[in-house]
């Protein structure tokens, strides 16, 4: 495996383990709670992480996100345009249902990462209004989950 891809994969694995441990004992009410002045719940953040990973997986593989993955992570709702709010999670989402969606998106991402070659590192992928090189995404993904893990930890401070 390419060194940059291996580093990304290891960081993502650490990230998903940390997020999973952090939310495993939360109730559906706690997962859906949005603290005053905040824009997201823990559930919405988990779905957004999955939607982002499914999106990047499809970009890396040069294909559309498979319909079952799109539905599983509710991609259209949880991968908003930059600066737009993340949609609220459906009521009744549980830790198990949310982590299952995240794991399905992660499986797609891992497959796409494992298929990358050295030549792929020179490719660019669409990102907003300009193309970005593949290494940008390899650096973005671990930062993305770490950033939202931090938000989850802050929201948890508001829970009773």
N, C-alpha and C positions, 0 to 999 in steps of 0.2 A: 504494500500500500504506500502511496505517496506520503512523504513525511508531513506535509501540511494538512493532508486529509486525515491522517492518523491523529495528529494533534487536535484537529477540529472534533473528530469522533470521540476522542477521550474526554475532551472538555464538555461535549454535549452529554455524554454518559454521566459524568459527574453532576451536571446540571439537572438532568431528569431525576436522578436518584435524590438529589437535594430537594427538589420541588415535591417529589412524591412523598418523601418522609415528612415534609413540612405540612402537607394537607391531609394526610391519611386519616386523621381522627376528627376531621371537621364535619359538621352536620350540613345538610342541604341549605338550611337557613344561614349558617355561617358562610358557606361558599357563595351564596347569593348576596350577602350583605355589602352595601356600598357605604363606606363611612361618609359623614357630612363633609362636603367640600371635595370629595374624591369623584372620579368619573368611572371607576371600574370596580367590579367585584373580583374575588379570587377566581370564581368560575369563569368569568369573561376572560380573565388573563390566561387561564389554562387553555381555553379554546383558541384564543389568539395565538399563543405559542404554537399550538398544533397547526393552525391555519397557515402561519408563516412557514413552518417547516415543510408542510405539504406543498406550498407555493414554490419554495426554493427547490424542492425535490423535482417538481415538474419542470422548472426552468433548467436545472442541471441536466435532466434527461431529455430535454427538447420535446416534451410532450405535455398534453393536458393532464391535469390531476384526474386520476380515475374517478368515475362517478361515485363508487362506493366510498372512496376516501373523501371526496368533496362533501358527500352527505354526512359522513361520520364526523368530520370536523367542522361542518357548517361553514365551509370556506368563505362563501360570499359574505356572510354576516360578520365574520371575525377577522377578516383581512381587509380592513378599511383603508381608504386612501390616507396618505400621510397627513396628520393633523386632524383627522376625523375621529370621533369617539368610537370605541369598540361597542358593539351591540350588547345588550344585557343577555345573560345566559337564560335558557329556558328554565322555568320553575321546576323544581324537583330534581335537578341534576345532582348526582351523588359523586362522592370521591371516585368510586369505582367507574361510573359512566364517563366522567371527565378524563380520568387517567387512561381508560381504554381508548378514547378518541385521540389522546395525545400519543399513546403508544402506536396506534395505527399510522398516524402521520410520521412519527419517528421511524417506523419500519420503512416507509417510502423514502425518507431522506437517507437512511443508512444504505439502502439499495443504490440510490443515485450516487452517493459518495463513493461507494465501493467500486463503481463502474468508471470513475474518473481516471483518465490517463494523464501523463505529464503534458501532452499536447493540449488537453482540456484547460490547463492552467492559463493558456494564452487566449482562450475564448472570452468573449464578453456576453453578458446576459442583460436583458432589459431590466431596468430598475427605475421606476418613476419615469422621468422624461429623458433619461440618458442611460446608455449602456455602462455596465460596471464589469470589471474583470472577475473571473471565478474566484481568485484568492480573496477578493472583497467579501464574498459570501461566506467563505471559510472562516473569516475573522468575525463577520457580523453575527453568525448563528450562535456561537457561545456567548457573546456579549448580550445578545437579545434575550436568551433564557436567563442569564445572570441578572440582567436589569429587571426583568419581571419577577424573578425570585425575590429580589429586594423589595419590590412593591408588595408582593404577597406578605412578606414579613412585616411590613409597615401596617398593612390592613389587619393582620392578625392581632396587632396591639390594641385594636379597637373592639375586638370580639370579647364577648362575656363568657 
